[in-house]
Amino acid sequence: MTESIVIQQPGGAAEQLVLLFHGVGSTPQAMLPLGERLARQFPNAFVVSVVVPDATDSGSACQWLSVQGIGGADIASRVAEAMPAFRRAVAHWQAVSGLGPVATALIGFSQGAIMALEATRAETACAGRVVAIAGRFAELPDRAAPATTLHLLHGKQDEVIPYRHTIEAAQHLLGIGGDATADVLPFIGHDLADDFIELTIERLTAYVPKRLWDEAMRAAGAA
């Protein structure tokens, strides 16, 4: 049975928890290049490539939800059915690492990105950052996730999940007061390309979440 891979566990207290979620029909090993790059960048981070609990329809790898015969109307219901297991996985590693949602980043590729994005619908935030690579919302949310910053990355040549989903989601999120960035890279298809790995690092290190700006402005106003 495939298991989660702890890519890095700091010797002392971890400062960040980074959870990686692979795509359908894959395994935690697929996220190792990204995870190892994140570990080098954040030496005090607890980094885990998380195993998906269910086997694919063919039984050869893993999936959060079956894509067999799936249509547009089916995605939301299948994601909702799988979400409790996803949230339990996040909570498990938060308990292991001793870190809460604010210090947690969820980074997903394809189906893993879908699950990470959909997790932001909950009233209680499970992560301070979400990086969705080649993913989409099952349905665009009605409300923004005020405690979570979303970074949407997509390849313009993606023929599995078209990049328009990232553009539409970013426009929608900003319109409802969300905190989101969107990057569409040309010449990249449905692939965890090196450019996405470096862009993930850039977004996590250089982008200041809106909630932190708001807190700083409030503090400055009160001074």
GIBELKA-V386993 format. One record per pair of residues at least 24 apart in sequence whose ideal C-beta (glycine too) atoms are under 6 Angstrom apart, sorted by sequence separation. I is the first residue (numbers start at 1). J is the second residue. D is the distance in whole Angstrom. If there is no record, write none. Layout:
I:J:D ; I:J:D
This chain:
4:28:6 ; 101:125:5 ; 105:129:4 ; 106:130:5 ; 107:131:4 ; 108:132:6 ; 109:133:5 ; 110:134:5 ; 134:158:6 ; 2:27:5 ; 101:126:5 ; 109:134:6 ; 120:145:4 ; 136:161:5 ; 16:42:6 ; 101:127:6 ; 102:128:5 ; 18:45:5 ; 134:161:6 ; 7:35:4 ; 120:148:5 ; 156:184:5 ; 15:44:4 ; 16:45:4 ; 17:46:5 ; 18:47:5 ; 19:48:6 ; 20:49:4 ; 21:50:6 ; 86:115:5 ; 136:165:4 ; 149:179:5 ; 150:180:4 ; 151:181:5 ; 152:182:4 ; 153:183:5 ; 154:184:5 ; 155:185:6 ; 156:186:5 ; 160:190:4 ; 179:209:6 ; 8:39:4 ; 19:50:5 ; 25:56:5 ; 157:188:6 ; 158:189:5 ; 179:210:4 ; 7:39:5 ; 14:46:4 ; 53:85:5 ; 137:169:6 ; 140:172:5 ; 144:176:5 ; 157:189:4 ; 158:190:5 ; 144:177:5 ; 155:188:3 ; 10:44:5 ; 27:61:6 ; 144:178:4 ; 155:189:5 ; 26:61:6 ; 25:61:5 ; 90:126:5 ; 9:46:6 ; 8:47:4 ; 24:63:4 ; 50:89:5 ; 79:118:5 ; 7:47:4 ; 6:48:5 ; 24:67:6 ; 153:196:5 ; 4:48:6 ; 5:49:4 ; 48:93:6 ; 4:50:5 ; 153:199:6 ; 4:51:4 ; 64:111:6 ; 3:51:5 ; 2:51:5 ; 46:97:4 ; 64:115:5 ; 151:203:4 ; 134:190:5 ; 79:138:5 ; 149:209:4 ; 76:138:4 ; 75:138:4 ; 76:139:5 ; 133:196:5 ; 131:200:5 ; 19:93:6 ; 17:97:5 ; 17:99:4 ; 14:97:5 ; 109:192:5 ; 17:103:6 ; 23:109:5 ; 16:103:5 ; 17:104:5 ; 18:105:5 ; 19:106:5 ; 20:107:5 ; 21:108:4 ; 22:109:6 ; 23:110:3 ; 24:111:4 ; 23:111:5 ; 23:112:6 ; 22:112:5 ; 21:112:3 ; 37:197:5 ; 41:201:5 ; 34:197:5
